[in-house]
Amino acid sequence: MLIAEKENETVITEFIFLGLGNPDELQPFLFLLFLVIYLVTLTGNLLIIVLVAADEHLHTPMYFFLGNLSCLETCYSSTILPKMLTSLLTGDRMITVSCCLTQYYFFGCCIAIETFLLAAMSYDRYLAICRPLFYTSIMNRRFCFQLIAGAWINGLIVNSIVVFLLAQLSFCGSNIIDHYLCDLTPLEKLTCRDPTLFKLIVLLLSFIFTIPPFLLTFSSYISIIASIITIQSTIGRQKAFSTCSSHLMVVCLFYGTLIIVYMFRDTPTMRYLNKVFSIFYTILTPLANPLIYTLRNKEVHKALRRVLMKFTIVLGNCP
Ligand SMILES: *[C@@H]1O[C@H](CO)[C@@H](O)[C@H](O)[C@H]1NC(C)=O
């Protein structure tokens, strides 16, 4: 069981972030950079949510998933960036233990929900491309809603367990977090008790909860690519690929950086690079998703034009 190792040390109530380890002169520059990233992320994702809600042509499962993904990414960047921005601005890098656990809880939930949503989205594309005859009967409103609800419920449950167990470990000794957010790896190092059992449980939970959506996403794309290759006409092939290429880019970015960060998380030489890659999946993924869709997807372009048109007509009729 959990062994009390450092019983005599005082339990700490506040952590200090080391942040990116940047020199102080860079602080204003980084503040501006991340502020712009945050504003663009919010605007882009809100734009997608508004478009999906306002344009009837986008009332299809694929765009419902996209709208829900944008909601999620708005929450995702809002769990990380506001705290990071205030510490860059004020130089105050303290965070209380309960705030830190709360931040980890929401951050962990967002990542877990994102893996499920990406899996649901690739399954949707798999059905549309490889099983077109059954698409509308399987991917109906109800099933779509169930997949989305399942993603949120699973994500919330698994992280409630992890954070509950993490809080039991309590923290003492050093209170320095060598990161810019409360992630599991830096937190595990600061616990009073031996975290071996905790690590084992987390490993088990991540196998149960992240390997299935990952495999579903991966196998969906293998089938999609295999079936696109067999399409004879170039135009047909391009058309089939264009409906899933934006999503494939988002999937690759998310899993690619996540895998790199978690593979190298315990090698000391990779510590700095690890933080840099963390920026990719914590900060740049929520930014990239709306950019990829609004810049590359023709349906979204058309919807944007229609919604703008409606908007100008409404404005034009104002007295
Ligand atoms: C999320 O999914 C539900 C169920 O399919 C859908 O009704 C809703 O419009 C979606 N939300 C957004 C913001 O797109």
The ligand as a Tripos MOL2 file, in Angstrom:
@<TRIPOS>MOLECULE
LIG
   14    14     1     0     0
SMALL
NO_CHARGES

@<TRIPOS>ATOM
      1 C1        -23.3280   19.0880  -30.2150 C.3       1 LIG1
      2 O1        -24.0150   17.8990  -30.5730 O.3       1 LIG1
      3 C2        -25.4090   17.9330  -30.4060 C.3       1 LIG1
      4 C3        -25.9820   16.5440  -30.6080 C.3       1 LIG1
      5 O2        -25.6940   15.9930  -31.8190 O.3       1 LIG1
      6 C4        -25.9890   18.9750  -31.3560 C.3       1 LIG1
      7 O3        -27.3960   19.0020  -31.2650 O.3       1 LIG1
      8 C5        -25.3940   20.3150  -31.0030 C.3       1 LIG1
      9 O4        -25.8350   21.2890  -31.9090 O.3       1 LIG1
     10 C6        -23.8630   20.2630  -31.0320 C.3       1 LIG1
     11 N1        -23.3320   21.5120  -30.5040 N.am      1 LIG1
     12 C7        -22.6820   22.3940  -31.2580 C.2       1 LIG1
     13 C8        -22.2170   23.6250  -30.5880 C.3       1 LIG1
     14 O5        -22.4520   22.2020  -32.4220 O.2       1 LIG1
@<TRIPOS>BOND
     1     1     2 1
     2     1    10 1
     3     2     3 1
     4     3     4 1
     5     3     6 1
     6     4     5 1
     7     6     7 1
     8     6     8 1
     9     8     9 1
    10     8    10 1
    11    10    11 1
    12    11    12 1
    13    12    13 1
    14    12    14 2
@<TRIPOS>SUBSTRUCTURE
     1 LIG1         1 GROUP 0 **** ****
